[in-house]
Amino acid sequence: MSSPAIEKYYTAVQNIKERYVSNTYRFVDYREKVIDLLKRVTRVSVGTMEKVVR
């Protein structure tokens, strides 16, 4: 069974992927924004997991 934090992280990453890599948006046009967003989502997820593990 996976952690709720991991499931939320997956959902956030999937939402970013669907929004910016889909046919509606071009990743090239939003590359820096998407990379920054993925970094922030990852940082929050890792921080949450560190608190859950303690």
PDB file of N, CA, C and O in Angstrom:
ATOM      1  N   MET A   1       0.850  -1.187   0.000  1.00  0.00           N
ATOM      2  CA  MET A   1       0.000   0.000   0.000  1.00  0.00           C
ATOM      3  C   MET A   1       0.887   1.239   0.000  1.00  0.00           C
ATOM      4  O   MET A   1       1.812   1.332   0.807  1.00  0.00           O
ATOM      5  N   SER A   2       0.624   2.183  -0.883  1.00  0.00           N
ATOM      6  CA  SER A   2       1.456   3.376  -0.963  1.00  0.00           C
ATOM      7  C   SER A   2       0.966   4.455  -0.007  1.00  0.00           C
ATOM      8  O   SER A   2      -0.186   4.460   0.428  1.00  0.00           O
ATOM      9  N   SER A   3       1.863   5.352   0.299  1.00  0.00           N
ATOM     10  CA  SER A   3       1.575   6.462   1.198  1.00  0.00           C
ATOM     11  C   SER A   3       0.672   7.481   0.505  1.00  0.00           C
ATOM     12  O   SER A   3       0.788   7.670  -0.706  1.00  0.00           O
ATOM     13  N   PRO A   4      -0.225   8.141   1.242  1.00  0.00           N
ATOM     14  CA  PRO A   4      -1.052   9.189   0.640  1.00  0.00           C
ATOM     15  C   PRO A   4      -0.206  10.312   0.027  1.00  0.00           C
ATOM     16  O   PRO A   4      -0.582  10.878  -1.000  1.00  0.00           O
ATOM     17  N   ALA A   5       0.930  10.634   0.647  1.00  0.00           N
ATOM     18  CA  ALA A   5       1.800  11.684   0.106  1.00  0.00           C
ATOM     19  C   ALA A   5       2.341  11.278  -1.256  1.00  0.00           C
ATOM     20  O   ALA A   5       2.434  12.109  -2.160  1.00  0.00           O
ATOM     21  N   ILE A   6       2.694  10.017  -1.411  1.00  0.00           N
ATOM     22  CA  ILE A   6       3.190   9.530  -2.697  1.00  0.00           C
ATOM     23  C   ILE A   6       2.077   9.598  -3.737  1.00  0.00           C
ATOM     24  O   ILE A   6       2.318   9.986  -4.880  1.00  0.00           O
ATOM     25  N   GLU A   7       0.864   9.224  -3.348  1.00  0.00           N
ATOM     26  CA  GLU A   7      -0.250   9.280  -4.285  1.00  0.00           C
ATOM     27  C   GLU A   7      -0.523  10.712  -4.722  1.00  0.00           C
ATOM     28  O   GLU A   7      -0.782  10.949  -5.902  1.00  0.00           O
ATOM     29  N   LYS A   8      -0.473  11.669  -3.806  1.00  0.00           N
ATOM     30  CA  LYS A   8      -0.691  13.074  -4.152  1.00  0.00           C
ATOM     31  C   LYS A   8       0.422  13.577  -5.053  1.00  0.00           C
ATOM     32  O   LYS A   8       0.170  14.343  -5.984  1.00  0.00           O
ATOM     33  N   TYR A   9       1.647  13.156  -4.787  1.00  0.00           N
ATOM     34  CA  TYR A   9       2.771  13.550  -5.632  1.00  0.00           C
ATOM     35  C   TYR A   9       2.555  13.032  -7.049  1.00  0.00           C
ATOM     36  O   TYR A   9       2.753  13.766  -8.017  1.00  0.00           O
ATOM     37  N   TYR A  10       2.162  11.804  -7.167  1.00  0.00           N
ATOM     38  CA  TYR A  10       1.923  11.211  -8.482  1.00  0.00           C
ATOM     39  C   TYR A  10       0.826  11.994  -9.201  1.00  0.00           C
ATOM     40  O   TYR A  10       0.946  12.296 -10.389  1.00  0.00           O
ATOM     41  N   THR A  11      -0.231  12.317  -8.485  1.00  0.00           N
ATOM     42  CA  THR A  11      -1.323  13.063  -9.081  1.00  0.00           C
ATOM     43  C   THR A  11      -0.851  14.433  -9.542  1.00  0.00           C
ATOM     44  O   THR A  11      -1.220  14.872 -10.631  1.00  0.00           O
ATOM     45  N   ALA A  12      -0.048  15.116  -8.745  1.00  0.00           N
ATOM     46  CA  ALA A  12       0.466  16.436  -9.133  1.00  0.00           C
ATOM     47  C   ALA A  12       1.332  16.326 -10.376  1.00  0.00           C
ATOM     48  O   ALA A  12       1.203  17.136 -11.294  1.00  0.00           O
ATOM     49  N   VAL A  13       2.204  15.345 -10.414  1.00  0.00           N
ATOM     50  CA  VAL A  13       3.074  15.158 -11.574  1.00  0.00           C
ATOM     51  C   VAL A  13       2.231  14.811 -12.808  1.00  0.00           C
ATOM     52  O   VAL A  13       2.479  15.324 -13.899  1.00  0.00           O
ATOM     53  N   GLN A  14       1.250  13.949 -12.628  1.00  0.00           N
ATOM     54  CA  GLN A  14       0.388  13.593 -13.757  1.00  0.00           C
ATOM     55  C   GLN A  14      -0.371  14.818 -14.269  1.00  0.00           C
ATOM     56  O   GLN A  14      -0.514  14.994 -15.479  1.00  0.00           O
ATOM     57  N   ASN A  15      -0.855  15.658 -13.367  1.00  0.00           N
ATOM     58  CA  ASN A  15      -1.572  16.864 -13.786  1.00  0.00           C
ATOM     59  C   ASN A  15      -0.673  17.802 -14.568  1.00  0.00           C
ATOM     60  O   ASN A  15      -1.093  18.378 -15.571  1.00  0.00           O
ATOM     61  N   ILE A  16       0.550  17.957 -14.119  1.00  0.00           N
ATOM     62  CA  ILE A  16       1.517  18.800 -14.833  1.00  0.00           C
ATOM     63  C   ILE A  16       1.773  18.216 -16.215  1.00  0.00           C
ATOM     64  O   ILE A  16       1.782  18.931 -17.218  1.00  0.00           O
ATOM     65  N   LYS A  17       1.977  16.920 -16.248  1.00  0.00           N
ATOM     66  CA  LYS A  17       2.241  16.259 -17.530  1.00  0.00           C
ATOM     67  C   LYS A  17       1.065  16.442 -18.488  1.00  0.00           C
ATOM     68  O   LYS A  17       1.257  16.795 -19.652  1.00  0.00           O
ATOM     69  N   GLU A  18      -0.127  16.206 -18.005  1.00  0.00           N
ATOM     70  CA  GLU A  18      -1.302  16.324 -18.858  1.00  0.00           C
ATOM     71  C   GLU A  18      -1.513  17.755 -19.340  1.00  0.00           C
ATOM     72  O   GLU A  18      -1.938  17.978 -20.473  1.00  0.00           O
ATOM     73  N   ARG A  19      -1.218  18.711 -18.484  1.00  0.00           N
ATOM     74  CA  ARG A  19      -1.445  20.112 -18.855  1.00  0.00           C
ATOM     75  C   ARG A  19      -0.414  20.632 -19.846  1.00  0.00           C
ATOM     76  O   ARG A  19      -0.759  21.329 -20.801  1.00  0.00           O
ATOM     77  N   TYR A  20       0.842  20.296 -19.620  1.00  0.00           N
ATOM     78  CA  TYR A  20       1.901  20.912 -20.412  1.00  0.00           C
ATOM     79  C   TYR A  20       2.463  20.029 -21.515  1.00  0.00           C
ATOM     80  O   TYR A  20       3.138  20.530 -22.414  1.00  0.00           O
ATOM     81  N   VAL A  21       2.205  18.736 -21.469  1.00  0.00           N
ATOM     82  CA  VAL A  21       2.766  17.860 -22.487  1.00  0.00           C
ATOM     83  C   VAL A  21       1.656  17.363 -23.421  1.00  0.00           C
ATOM     84  O   VAL A  21       1.914  16.644 -24.386  1.00  0.00           O
ATOM     85  N   SER A  22       0.445  17.751 -23.121  1.00  0.00           N
ATOM     86  CA  SER A  22      -0.667  17.338 -23.981  1.00  0.00           C
ATOM     87  C   SER A  22      -0.652  18.130 -25.283  1.00  0.00           C
ATOM     88  O   SER A  22       0.202  18.994 -25.482  1.00  0.00           O
ATOM     89  N   ASN A  23      -1.578  17.839 -26.145  1.00  0.00           N
ATOM     90  CA  ASN A  23      -1.672  18.554 -27.410  1.00  0.00           C
ATOM     91  C   ASN A  23      -2.101  20.008 -27.229  1.00  0.00           C
ATOM     92  O   ASN A  23      -1.837  20.847 -28.090  1.00  0.00           O
ATOM     93  N   THR A  24      -2.760  20.306 -26.112  1.00  0.00           N
ATOM     94  CA  THR A  24      -3.252  21.663 -25.883  1.00  0.00           C
ATOM     95  C   THR A  24      -2.110  22.636 -25.638  1.00  0.00           C
ATOM     96  O   THR A  24      -2.143  23.762 -26.136  1.00  0.00           O
ATOM     97  N   TYR A  25      -1.112  22.227 -24.889  1.00  0.00           N
ATOM     98  CA  TYR A  25       0.025  23.077 -24.577  1.00  0.00           C
ATOM     99  C   TYR A  25       1.292  22.476 -25.156  1.00  0.00           C
ATOM    100  O   TYR A  25       1.420  21.257 -25.266  1.00  0.00           O
ATOM    101  N   ARG A  26       2.207  23.322 -25.518  1.00  0.00           N
ATOM    102  CA  ARG A  26       3.493  22.834 -26.026  1.00  0.00           C
ATOM    103  C   ARG A  26       4.536  22.969 -24.928  1.00  0.00           C
ATOM    104  O   ARG A  26       4.772  24.061 -24.410  1.00  0.00           O
ATOM    105  N   PHE A  27       5.156  21.848 -24.580  1.00  0.00           N
ATOM    106  CA  PHE A  27       6.160  21.846 -23.521  1.00  0.00           C
ATOM    107  C   PHE A  27       7.263  22.857 -23.801  1.00  0.00           C
ATOM    108  O   PHE A  27       7.752  23.515 -22.883  1.00  0.00           O
ATOM    109  N   VAL A  28       7.652  22.981 -25.051  1.00  0.00           N
ATOM    110  CA  VAL A  28       8.744  23.892 -25.419  1.00  0.00           C
ATOM    111  C   VAL A  28       8.415  25.321 -25.003  1.00  0.00           C
ATOM    112  O   VAL A  28       9.293  26.059 -24.555  1.00  0.00           O
ATOM    113  N   ASP A  29       7.173  25.704 -25.147  1.00  0.00           N
ATOM    114  CA  ASP A  29       6.760  27.070 -24.806  1.00  0.00           C
ATOM    115  C   ASP A  29       6.771  27.323 -23.302  1.00  0.00           C
ATOM    116  O   ASP A  29       6.907  28.467 -22.869  1.00  0.00           O
ATOM    117  N   TYR A  30       6.630  26.277 -22.512  1.00  0.00           N
ATOM    118  CA  TYR A  30       6.526  26.420 -21.060  1.00  0.00           C
ATOM    119  C   TYR A  30       7.624  25.665 -20.324  1.00  0.00           C
ATOM    120  O   TYR A  30       7.487  25.376 -19.135  1.00  0.00           O
ATOM    121  N   ARG A  31       8.685  25.352 -21.000  1.00  0.00           N
ATOM    122  CA  ARG A  31       9.734  24.483 -20.456  1.00  0.00           C
ATOM    123  C   ARG A  31      10.232  24.926 -19.083  1.00  0.00           C
ATOM    124  O   ARG A  31      10.216  24.135 -18.140  1.00  0.00           O
ATOM    125  N   GLU A  32      10.672  26.168 -18.957  1.00  0.00           N
ATOM    126  CA  GLU A  32      11.219  26.652 -17.678  1.00  0.00           C
ATOM    127  C   GLU A  32      10.158  26.636 -16.582  1.00  0.00           C
ATOM    128  O   GLU A  32      10.448  26.279 -15.440  1.00  0.00           O
ATOM    129  N   LYS A  33       8.946  27.018 -16.921  1.00  0.00           N
ATOM    130  CA  LYS A  33       7.860  27.021 -15.940  1.00  0.00           C
ATOM    131  C   LYS A  33       7.566  25.604 -15.454  1.00  0.00           C
ATOM    132  O   LYS A  33       7.377  25.383 -14.258  1.00  0.00           O
ATOM    133  N   VAL A  34       7.527  24.654 -16.368  1.00  0.00           N
ATOM    134  CA  VAL A  34       7.240  23.259 -16.015  1.00  0.00           C
ATOM    135  C   VAL A  34       8.356  22.686 -15.151  1.00  0.00           C
ATOM    136  O   VAL A  34       8.084  22.002 -14.165  1.00  0.00           O
ATOM    137  N   ILE A  35       9.600  22.953 -15.507  1.00  0.00           N
ATOM    138  CA  ILE A  35      10.734  22.449 -14.723  1.00  0.00           C
ATOM    139  C   ILE A  35      10.689  23.022 -13.314  1.00  0.00           C
ATOM    140  O   ILE A  35      10.896  22.293 -12.344  1.00  0.00           O
ATOM    141  N   ASP A  36      10.424  24.314 -13.189  1.00  0.00           N
ATOM    142  CA  ASP A  36      10.324  24.939 -11.867  1.00  0.00           C
ATOM    143  C   ASP A  36       9.176  24.327 -11.062  1.00  0.00           C
ATOM    144  O   ASP A  36       9.324  24.053  -9.871  1.00  0.00           O
ATOM    145  N   LEU A  37       8.060  24.120 -11.701  1.00  0.00           N
ATOM    146  CA  LEU A  37       6.909  23.532 -11.026  1.00  0.00           C
ATOM    147  C   LEU A  37       7.200  22.106 -10.550  1.00  0.00           C
ATOM    148  O   LEU A  37       6.834  21.734  -9.435  1.00  0.00           O
ATOM    149  N   LEU A  38       7.854  21.317 -11.391  1.00  0.00           N
ATOM    150  CA  LEU A  38       8.222  19.954 -10.998  1.00  0.00           C
ATOM    151  C   LEU A  38       9.206  19.957  -9.823  1.00  0.00           C
ATOM    152  O   LEU A  38       9.111  19.111  -8.934  1.00  0.00           O
ATOM    153  N   LYS A  39      10.141  20.896  -9.818  1.00  0.00           N
ATOM    154  CA  LYS A  39      11.073  20.999  -8.681  1.00  0.00           C
ATOM    155  C   LYS A  39      10.329  21.308  -7.393  1.00  0.00           C
ATOM    156  O   LYS A  39      10.609  20.709  -6.355  1.00  0.00           O
ATOM    157  N   ARG A  40       9.375  22.246  -7.452  1.00  0.00           N
ATOM    158  CA  ARG A  40       8.632  22.615  -6.247  1.00  0.00           C
ATOM    159  C   ARG A  40       7.760  21.463  -5.754  1.00  0.00           C
ATOM    160  O   ARG A  40       7.697  21.202  -4.552  1.00  0.00           O
ATOM    161  N   VAL A  41       7.096  20.779  -6.667  1.00  0.00           N
ATOM    162  CA  VAL A  41       6.255  19.635  -6.274  1.00  0.00           C
ATOM    163  C   VAL A  41       7.112  18.552  -5.635  1.00  0.00           C
ATOM    164  O   VAL A  41       6.726  17.966  -4.624  1.00  0.00           O
ATOM    165  N   THR A  42       8.272  18.286  -6.222  1.00  0.00           N
ATOM    166  CA  THR A  42       9.179  17.269  -5.680  1.00  0.00           C
ATOM    167  C   THR A  42       9.680  17.665  -4.300  1.00  0.00           C
ATOM    168  O   THR A  42       9.721  16.837  -3.390  1.00  0.00           O
ATOM    169  N   ARG A  43      10.064  18.934  -4.141  1.00  0.00           N
ATOM    170  CA  ARG A  43      10.573  19.407  -2.846  1.00  0.00           C
ATOM    171  C   ARG A  43       9.508  19.254  -1.759  1.00  0.00           C
ATOM    172  O   ARG A  43       9.814  18.800  -0.656  1.00  0.00           O
ATOM    173  N   VAL A  44       8.284  19.621  -2.053  1.00  0.00           N
ATOM    174  CA  VAL A  44       7.199  19.500  -1.075  1.00  0.00           C
ATOM    175  C   VAL A  44       6.929  18.030  -0.752  1.00  0.00           C
ATOM    176  O   VAL A  44       6.713  17.678   0.407  1.00  0.00           O
ATOM    177  N   SER A  45       6.941  17.185  -1.760  1.00  0.00           N
ATOM    178  CA  SER A  45       6.696  15.764  -1.544  1.00  0.00           C
ATOM    179  C   SER A  45       7.778  15.139  -0.672  1.00  0.00           C
ATOM    180  O   SER A  45       7.474  14.380   0.248  1.00  0.00           O
ATOM    181  N   VAL A  46       9.027  15.451  -0.953  1.00  0.00           N
ATOM    182  CA  VAL A  46      10.135  14.907  -0.160  1.00  0.00           C
ATOM    183  C   VAL A  46      10.042  15.414   1.269  1.00  0.00           C
ATOM    184  O   VAL A  46      10.234  14.648   2.212  1.00  0.00           O
ATOM    185  N   GLY A  47       9.750  16.689   1.436  1.00  0.00           N
ATOM    186  CA  GLY A  47       9.592  17.252   2.792  1.00  0.00           C
ATOM    187  C   GLY A  47       8.470  16.586   3.557  1.00  0.00           C
ATOM    188  O   GLY A  47       8.598  16.320   4.752  1.00  0.00           O
ATOM    189  N   THR A  48       7.375  16.317   2.874  1.00  0.00           N
ATOM    190  CA  THR A  48       6.243  15.635   3.512  1.00  0.00           C
ATOM    191  C   THR A  48       6.631  14.227   3.925  1.00  0.00           C
ATOM    192  O   THR A  48       6.309  13.795   5.032  1.00  0.00           O
ATOM    193  N   MET A  49       7.314  13.512   3.054  1.00  0.00           N
ATOM    194  CA  MET A  49       7.722  12.143   3.375  1.00  0.00           C
ATOM    195  C   MET A  49       8.716  12.121   4.545  1.00  0.00           C
ATOM    196  O   MET A  49       8.666  11.219   5.381  1.00  0.00           O
ATOM    197  N   GLU A  50       9.608  13.102   4.605  1.00  0.00           N
ATOM    198  CA  GLU A  50      10.542  13.154   5.734  1.00  0.00           C
ATOM    199  C   GLU A  50       9.788  13.311   7.047  1.00  0.00           C
ATOM    200  O   GLU A  50      10.160  12.701   8.049  1.00  0.00           O
ATOM    201  N   LYS A  51       8.737  14.119   7.056  1.00  0.00           N
ATOM    202  CA  LYS A  51       7.946  14.302   8.271  1.00  0.00           C
ATOM    203  C   LYS A  51       7.139  13.053   8.607  1.00  0.00           C
ATOM    204  O   LYS A  51       6.977  12.717   9.780  1.00  0.00           O
ATOM    205  N   VAL A  52       6.639  12.371   7.598  1.00  0.00           N
ATOM    206  CA  VAL A  52       5.839  11.159   7.827  1.00  0.00           C
ATOM    207  C   VAL A  52       6.711  10.052   8.384  1.00  0.00           C
ATOM    208  O   VAL A  52       6.270   9.305   9.259  1.00  0.00           O
ATOM    209  N   VAL A  53       7.932   9.927   7.903  1.00  0.00           N
ATOM    210  CA  VAL A  53       8.845   8.847   8.320  1.00  0.00           C
ATOM    211  C   VAL A  53       9.313   9.064   9.757  1.00  0.00           C
ATOM    212  O   VAL A  53       9.545   8.092  10.476  1.00  0.00           O
ATOM    213  N   ARG A  54       9.453  10.292  10.181  1.00  0.00           N
ATOM    214  CA  ARG A  54       9.931  10.563  11.553  1.00  0.00           C
ATOM    215  C   ARG A  54       8.985  10.106  12.566  1.00  0.00           C
ATOM    216  O   ARG A  54       9.237  10.260  13.761  1.00  0.00           O
TER     217      ARG A  54
END
